[in-house]
């Protein structure tokens, strides 16, 4: 599960927005992907079972290319 925490310089707080061919992004956690050789595949933010409800919990999961891992970037 993901939760908010004050910035403390920990590698686990580094994220990369990776553009996909469908105009969406996946949000990859750098510590879980690069610094964890056991991860095997990128670890990204995943919408809990693809539900679209307010207050939904997010979690870190292995990248699988499914819709719950696709995010839009809104710069408004």
Backbone as XML, in Angstrom:
<?xml version="1.0"?>
<chain id="A" units="angstrom">
  <residue number="1" name="UNK">
    <atom name="N" x="0.837" y="-1.180" z="0.000"/>
    <atom name="CA" x="0.000" y="0.000" z="0.000"/>
    <atom name="C" x="0.881" y="1.242" z="0.000"/>
  </residue>
  <residue number="2" name="UNK">
    <atom name="N" x="0.355" y="2.332" z="-0.496"/>
    <atom name="CA" x="1.081" y="3.598" z="-0.516"/>
    <atom name="C" x="0.473" y="4.560" z="0.492"/>
  </residue>
  <residue number="3" name="UNK">
    <atom name="N" x="1.312" y="5.372" z="1.108"/>
    <atom name="CA" x="0.815" y="6.402" z="2.012"/>
    <atom name="C" x="1.715" y="7.617" z="1.913"/>
  </residue>
  <residue number="4" name="UNK">
    <atom name="N" x="1.172" y="8.755" z="2.343"/>
    <atom name="CA" x="1.940" y="9.994" z="2.314"/>
    <atom name="C" x="2.889" y="10.034" z="3.497"/>
  </residue>
  <residue number="5" name="UNK">
    <atom name="N" x="4.087" y="10.555" z="3.230"/>
    <atom name="CA" x="5.091" y="10.680" z="4.274"/>
    <atom name="C" x="5.952" y="11.897" z="3.945"/>
  </residue>
  <residue number="6" name="UNK">
    <atom name="N" x="6.421" y="12.617" z="4.949"/>
    <atom name="CA" x="7.288" y="13.767" z="4.672"/>
    <atom name="C" x="8.528" y="13.345" z="3.890"/>
  </residue>
  <residue number="7" name="UNK">
    <atom name="N" x="8.994" y="14.227" z="3.034"/>
    <atom name="CA" x="10.191" y="13.959" z="2.240"/>
    <atom name="C" x="11.386" y="13.793" z="3.175"/>
  </residue>
  <residue number="8" name="UNK">
    <atom name="N" x="12.101" y="12.665" z="3.009"/>
    <atom name="CA" x="13.244" y="12.405" z="3.883"/>
    <atom name="C" x="14.492" y="11.977" z="3.106"/>
  </residue>
  <residue number="9" name="UNK">
    <atom name="N" x="14.451" y="12.061" z="1.773"/>
    <atom name="CA" x="15.596" y="11.708" z="0.949"/>
    <atom name="C" x="15.741" y="10.220" z="0.678"/>
  </residue>
  <residue number="10" name="UNK">
    <atom name="N" x="14.819" y="9.424" z="1.161"/>
    <atom name="CA" x="14.861" y="7.988" z="0.946"/>
    <atom name="C" x="14.636" y="7.679" z="-0.532"/>
  </residue>
  <residue number="11" name="UNK">
    <atom name="N" x="15.370" y="6.719" z="-1.071"/>
    <atom name="CA" x="15.236" y="6.336" z="-2.482"/>
    <atom name="C" x="13.810" y="5.885" z="-2.818"/>
  </residue>
  <residue number="12" name="UNK">
    <atom name="N" x="13.095" y="5.378" z="-1.851"/>
    <atom name="CA" x="11.723" y="4.913" z="-2.093"/>
    <atom name="C" x="10.774" y="6.055" z="-2.436"/>
  </residue>
  <residue number="13" name="UNK">
    <atom name="N" x="11.227" y="7.299" z="-2.265"/>
    <atom name="CA" x="10.389" y="8.453" z="-2.596"/>
    <atom name="C" x="10.691" y="9.000" z="-3.987"/>
  </residue>
  <residue number="14" name="UNK">
    <atom name="N" x="11.462" y="8.274" z="-4.785"/>
    <atom name="CA" x="11.768" y="8.683" z="-6.151"/>
    <atom name="C" x="10.848" y="7.960" z="-7.127"/>
  </residue>
  <residue number="15" name="UNK">
    <atom name="N" x="10.192" y="8.737" z="-7.979"/>
    <atom name="CA" x="9.224" y="8.201" z="-8.935"/>
    <atom name="C" x="9.566" y="8.694" z="-10.332"/>
  </residue>
  <residue number="16" name="UNK">
    <atom name="N" x="9.250" y="7.896" z="-11.331"/>
    <atom name="CA" x="9.459" y="8.295" z="-12.714"/>
    <atom name="C" x="8.149" y="8.105" z="-13.474"/>
  </residue>
  <residue number="17" name="UNK">
    <atom name="N" x="7.734" y="9.173" z="-14.177"/>
    <atom name="CA" x="6.546" y="9.106" z="-15.019"/>
    <atom name="C" x="6.995" y="8.636" z="-16.402"/>
  </residue>
  <residue number="18" name="UNK">
    <atom name="N" x="6.577" y="7.460" z="-16.811"/>
    <atom name="CA" x="7.024" y="6.880" z="-18.069"/>
    <atom name="C" x="5.878" y="6.909" z="-19.076"/>
  </residue>
  <residue number="19" name="UNK">
    <atom name="N" x="6.028" y="7.699" z="-20.173"/>
    <atom name="CA" x="4.953" y="7.811" z="-21.170"/>
    <atom name="C" x="4.703" y="6.471" z="-21.869"/>
  </residue>
  <residue number="20" name="UNK">
    <atom name="N" x="3.429" y="6.216" z="-22.125"/>
    <atom name="CA" x="3.008" y="5.024" z="-22.851"/>
    <atom name="C" x="2.502" y="5.441" z="-24.232"/>
  </residue>
  <residue number="21" name="UNK">
    <atom name="N" x="2.316" y="4.527" z="-25.131"/>
    <atom name="CA" x="1.875" y="4.844" z="-26.499"/>
    <atom name="C" x="0.418" y="5.311" z="-26.567"/>
  </residue>
  <residue number="22" name="UNK">
    <atom name="N" x="-0.343" y="5.155" z="-25.485"/>
    <atom name="CA" x="-1.768" y="5.520" z="-25.471"/>
    <atom name="C" x="-2.036" y="6.866" z="-24.790"/>
  </residue>
  <residue number="23" name="UNK">
    <atom name="N" x="-1.029" y="7.730" z="-24.659"/>
    <atom name="CA" x="-1.113" y="9.052" z="-24.019"/>
    <atom name="C" x="-1.171" y="8.986" z="-22.496"/>
  </residue>
  <residue number="24" name="UNK">
    <atom name="N" x="-1.114" y="7.807" z="-21.921"/>
    <atom name="CA" x="-1.091" y="7.643" z="-20.473"/>
    <atom name="C" x="0.359" y="7.496" z="-20.005"/>
  </residue>
  <residue number="25" name="UNK">
    <atom name="N" x="0.522" y="7.463" z="-18.692"/>
    <atom name="CA" x="1.818" y="7.247" z="-18.069"/>
    <atom name="C" x="1.709" y="6.075" z="-17.105"/>
  </residue>
  <residue number="26" name="UNK">
    <atom name="N" x="2.811" y="5.414" z="-16.854"/>
    <atom name="CA" x="2.912" y="4.551" z="-15.686"/>
    <atom name="C" x="3.836" y="5.290" z="-14.730"/>
  </residue>
  <residue number="27" name="UNK">
    <atom name="N" x="3.624" y="5.127" z="-13.439"/>
    <atom name="CA" x="4.419" y="5.809" z="-12.424"/>
    <atom name="C" x="5.240" y="4.744" z="-11.707"/>
  </residue>
  <residue number="28" name="UNK">
    <atom name="N" x="6.523" y="4.730" z="-12.023"/>
    <atom name="CA" x="7.422" y="3.685" z="-11.542"/>
    <atom name="C" x="8.191" y="4.140" z="-10.311"/>
  </residue>
  <residue number="29" name="UNK">
    <atom name="N" x="8.237" y="3.281" z="-9.301"/>
    <atom name="CA" x="9.020" y="3.568" z="-8.106"/>
    <atom name="C" x="10.450" y="3.136" z="-8.344"/>
  </residue>
  <residue number="30" name="UNK">
    <atom name="N" x="11.373" y="4.078" z="-8.238"/>
    <atom name="CA" x="12.763" y="3.807" z="-8.558"/>
    <atom name="C" x="13.437" y="2.859" z="-7.572"/>
  </residue>
  <residue number="31" name="UNK">
    <atom name="N" x="13.147" y="2.987" z="-6.290"/>
    <atom name="CA" x="13.785" y="2.125" z="-5.291"/>
    <atom name="C" x="13.336" y="0.675" z="-5.466"/>
  </residue>
  <residue number="32" name="UNK">
    <atom name="N" x="12.066" y="0.470" z="-5.672"/>
    <atom name="CA" x="11.552" y="-0.893" z="-5.796"/>
    <atom name="C" x="11.964" y="-1.534" z="-7.109"/>
  </residue>
  <residue number="33" name="UNK">
    <atom name="N" x="12.306" y="-0.735" z="-8.106"/>
    <atom name="CA" x="12.668" y="-1.268" z="-9.419"/>
    <atom name="C" x="14.179" y="-1.399" z="-9.583"/>
  </residue>
  <residue number="34" name="UNK">
    <atom name="N" x="14.895" y="-0.297" z="-9.426"/>
    <atom name="CA" x="16.338" y="-0.265" z="-9.694"/>
    <atom name="C" x="17.144" y="-0.859" z="-8.556"/>
  </residue>
  <residue number="35" name="UNK">
    <atom name="N" x="16.786" y="-0.524" z="-7.333"/>
    <atom name="CA" x="17.599" y="-0.917" z="-6.193"/>
    <atom name="C" x="17.174" y="-2.228" z="-5.549"/>
  </residue>
  <residue number="36" name="UNK">
    <atom name="N" x="16.214" y="-2.900" z="-6.142"/>
    <atom name="CA" x="15.751" y="-4.178" z="-5.616"/>
    <atom name="C" x="15.924" y="-5.246" z="-6.692"/>
  </residue>
  <residue number="37" name="UNK">
    <atom name="N" x="17.036" y="-5.952" z="-6.705"/>
    <atom name="CA" x="17.269" y="-6.952" z="-7.744"/>
    <atom name="C" x="16.265" y="-8.094" z="-7.720"/>
  </residue>
  <residue number="38" name="UNK">
    <atom name="N" x="15.545" y="-8.265" z="-6.622"/>
    <atom name="CA" x="14.547" y="-9.324" z="-6.544"/>
    <atom name="C" x="13.241" y="-8.937" z="-7.222"/>
  </residue>
  <residue number="39" name="UNK">
    <atom name="N" x="13.081" y="-7.642" z="-7.544"/>
    <atom name="CA" x="11.835" y="-7.188" z="-8.168"/>
    <atom name="C" x="11.638" y="-7.832" z="-9.534"/>
  </residue>
  <residue number="40" name="UNK">
    <atom name="N" x="12.706" y="-7.931" z="-10.312"/>
    <atom name="CA" x="12.610" y="-8.584" z="-11.614"/>
    <atom name="C" x="11.971" y="-7.727" z="-12.691"/>
  </residue>
  <residue number="41" name="UNK">
    <atom name="N" x="10.869" y="-7.096" z="-12.404"/>
    <atom name="CA" x="10.186" y="-6.210" z="-13.339"/>
    <atom name="C" x="9.920" y="-4.883" z="-12.632"/>
  </residue>
  <residue number="42" name="UNK">
    <atom name="N" x="9.649" y="-3.820" z="-13.394"/>
    <atom name="CA" x="9.369" y="-2.534" z="-12.759"/>
    <atom name="C" x="8.191" y="-2.619" z="-11.786"/>
  </residue>
  <residue number="43" name="UNK">
    <atom name="N" x="8.298" y="-1.845" z="-10.710"/>
    <atom name="CA" x="7.211" y="-1.738" z="-9.732"/>
    <atom name="C" x="6.535" y="-0.395" z="-9.948"/>
  </residue>
  <residue number="44" name="UNK">
    <atom name="N" x="5.225" y="-0.405" z="-10.143"/>
    <atom name="CA" x="4.480" y="0.803" z="-10.499"/>
    <atom name="C" x="3.256" y="0.972" z="-9.610"/>
  </residue>
  <residue number="45" name="UNK">
    <atom name="N" x="2.706" y="2.205" z="-9.609"/>
    <atom name="CA" x="1.472" y="2.464" z="-8.864"/>
    <atom name="C" x="0.310" y="1.805" z="-9.589"/>
  </residue>
  <residue number="46" name="UNK">
    <atom name="N" x="-0.486" y="1.088" z="-8.841"/>
    <atom name="CA" x="-1.624" y="0.339" z="-9.375"/>
    <atom name="C" x="-2.881" y="0.750" z="-8.619"/>
  </residue>
  <residue number="47" name="UNK">
    <atom name="N" x="-3.951" y="1.027" z="-9.354"/>
    <atom name="CA" x="-5.268" y="1.324" z="-8.792"/>
    <atom name="C" x="-5.856" y="0.005" z="-8.303"/>
  </residue>
  <residue number="48" name="UNK">
    <atom name="N" x="-6.168" y="-0.073" z="-7.022"/>
    <atom name="CA" x="-6.633" y="-1.311" z="-6.394"/>
    <atom name="C" x="-7.768" y="-1.962" z="-7.182"/>
  </residue>
  <residue number="49" name="UNK">
    <atom name="N" x="-7.457" y="-2.997" z="-7.917"/>
    <atom name="CA" x="-8.403" y="-3.768" z="-8.724"/>
    <atom name="C" x="-9.165" y="-2.930" z="-9.748"/>
  </residue>
  <residue number="50" name="UNK">
    <atom name="N" x="-8.610" y="-1.804" z="-10.168"/>
    <atom name="CA" x="-9.215" y="-0.997" z="-11.220"/>
    <atom name="C" x="-10.502" y="-0.304" z="-10.828"/>
  </residue>
  <residue number="51" name="UNK">
    <atom name="N" x="-10.726" y="-0.104" z="-9.554"/>
    <atom name="CA" x="-11.947" y="0.542" z="-9.091"/>
    <atom name="C" x="-11.816" y="2.059" z="-9.198"/>
  </residue>
  <residue number="52" name="UNK">
    <atom name="N" x="-12.909" y="2.723" z="-9.462"/>
    <atom name="CA" x="-12.899" y="4.182" z="-9.601"/>
    <atom name="C" x="-13.790" y="4.809" z="-8.534"/>
  </residue>
  <residue number="53" name="UNK">
    <atom name="N" x="-13.382" y="4.703" z="-7.282"/>
    <atom name="CA" x="-14.153" y="5.275" z="-6.191"/>
    <atom name="C" x="-13.292" y="6.260" z="-5.414"/>
  </residue>
  <residue number="54" name="UNK">
    <atom name="N" x="-13.916" y="7.243" z="-4.822"/>
    <atom name="CA" x="-13.217" y="8.255" z="-4.049"/>
    <atom name="C" x="-12.550" y="7.627" z="-2.831"/>
  </residue>
  <residue number="55" name="UNK">
    <atom name="N" x="-11.333" y="8.062" z="-2.527"/>
    <atom name="CA" x="-10.623" y="7.563" z="-1.360"/>
    <atom name="C" x="-9.995" y="6.200" z="-1.561"/>
  </residue>
  <residue number="56" name="UNK">
    <atom name="N" x="-9.888" y="5.780" z="-2.787"/>
    <atom name="CA" x="-9.364" y="4.461" z="-3.119"/>
    <atom name="C" x="-7.902" y="4.299" z="-2.718"/>
  </residue>
  <residue number="57" name="UNK">
    <atom name="N" x="-7.544" y="3.139" z="-2.226"/>
    <atom name="CA" x="-6.156" y="2.857" z="-1.871"/>
    <atom name="C" x="-5.366" y="2.480" z="-3.121"/>
  </residue>
  <residue number="58" name="UNK">
    <atom name="N" x="-4.132" y="2.938" z="-3.171"/>
    <atom name="CA" x="-3.223" y="2.584" z="-4.257"/>
    <atom name="C" x="-2.165" y="1.663" z="-3.687"/>
  </residue>
  <residue number="59" name="UNK">
    <atom name="N" x="-1.559" y="0.873" z="-4.537"/>
    <atom name="CA" x="-0.504" y="-0.001" z="-4.089"/>
    <atom name="C" x="0.583" y="-0.104" z="-5.127"/>
  </residue>
  <residue number="60" name="UNK">
    <atom name="N" x="1.715" y="-0.619" z="-4.728"/>
    <atom name="CA" x="2.841" y="-0.841" z="-5.616"/>
    <atom name="C" x="2.756" y="-2.280" z="-6.093"/>
  </residue>
  <residue number="61" name="UNK">
    <atom name="N" x="2.791" y="-2.467" z="-7.417"/>
    <atom name="CA" x="2.655" y="-3.802" z="-7.985"/>
    <atom name="C" x="3.615" y="-3.933" z="-9.167"/>
  </residue>
  <residue number="62" name="UNK">
    <atom name="N" x="3.897" y="-5.145" z="-9.569"/>
    <atom name="CA" x="4.746" y="-5.339" z="-10.738"/>
    <atom name="C" x="4.009" y="-4.841" z="-11.982"/>
  </residue>
  <residue number="63" name="UNK">
    <atom name="N" x="4.749" y="-4.229" z="-12.890"/>
    <atom name="CA" x="4.159" y="-3.695" z="-14.117"/>
    <atom name="C" x="3.588" y="-4.838" z="-14.953"/>
  </residue>
  <residue number="64" name="UNK">
    <atom name="N" x="2.329" y="-4.651" z="-15.402"/>
    <atom name="CA" x="1.695" y="-5.686" z="-16.214"/>
    <atom name="C" x="1.006" y="-5.125" z="-17.456"/>
  </residue>
  <residue number="65" name="UNK">
    <atom name="N" x="1.012" y="-3.784" z="-17.633"/>
    <atom name="CA" x="0.424" y="-3.183" z="-18.822"/>
    <atom name="C" x="-1.091" y="-3.056" z="-18.802"/>
  </residue>
  <residue number="66" name="UNK">
    <atom name="N" x="-1.736" y="-3.412" z="-17.708"/>
    <atom name="CA" x="-3.202" y="-3.330" z="-17.640"/>
    <atom name="C" x="-3.659" y="-1.919" z="-17.271"/>
  </residue>
  <residue number="67" name="UNK">
    <atom name="N" x="-4.913" y="-1.619" z="-17.555"/>
    <atom name="CA" x="-5.483" y="-0.281" z="-17.360"/>
    <atom name="C" x="-5.322" y="0.292" z="-15.948"/>
  </residue>
  <residue number="68" name="UNK">
    <atom name="N" x="-5.441" y="-0.484" z="-14.862"/>
    <atom name="CA" x="-5.297" y="0.108" z="-13.524"/>
    <atom name="C" x="-3.919" y="0.707" z="-13.240"/>
  </residue>
  <residue number="69" name="UNK">
    <atom name="N" x="-2.968" y="0.500" z="-14.149"/>
    <atom name="CA" x="-1.632" y="1.065" z="-13.968"/>
    <atom name="C" x="-1.383" y="2.251" z="-14.904"/>
  </residue>
  <residue number="70" name="UNK">
    <atom name="N" x="-2.394" y="2.669" z="-15.651"/>
    <atom name="CA" x="-2.282" y="3.801" z="-16.569"/>
    <atom name="C" x="-2.830" y="5.059" z="-15.923"/>
  </residue>
  <residue number="71" name="UNK">
    <atom name="N" x="-2.055" y="6.141" z="-15.999"/>
    <atom name="CA" x="-2.423" y="7.395" z="-15.362"/>
    <atom name="C" x="-2.317" y="8.536" z="-16.348"/>
  </residue>
  <residue number="72" name="UNK">
    <atom name="N" x="-3.207" y="9.527" z="-16.206"/>
    <atom name="CA" x="-3.144" y="10.757" z="-16.996"/>
    <atom name="C" x="-2.481" y="11.830" z="-16.164"/>
  </residue>
  <residue number="73" name="UNK">
    <atom name="N" x="-1.673" y="12.639" z="-16.796"/>
    <atom name="CA" x="-1.016" y="13.752" z="-16.112"/>
    <atom name="C" x="-1.787" y="15.023" z="-16.441"/>
  </residue>
  <residue number="74" name="UNK">
    <atom name="N" x="-2.350" y="15.675" z="-15.423"/>
    <atom name="CA" x="-3.140" y="16.886" z="-15.597"/>
    <atom name="C" x="-2.367" y="18.047" z="-14.983"/>
  </residue>
  <residue number="75" name="UNK">
    <atom name="N" x="-1.921" y="18.983" z="-15.800"/>
    <atom name="CA" x="-1.109" y="20.112" z="-15.320"/>
    <atom name="C" x="-1.931" y="21.377" z="-15.150"/>
  </residue>
  <residue number="76" name="UNK">
    <atom name="N" x="-3.105" y="21.282" z="-14.606"/>
    <atom name="CA" x="-3.941" y="22.465" z="-14.389"/>
    <atom name="C" x="-3.733" y="23.039" z="-13.022"/>
  </residue>
</chain>
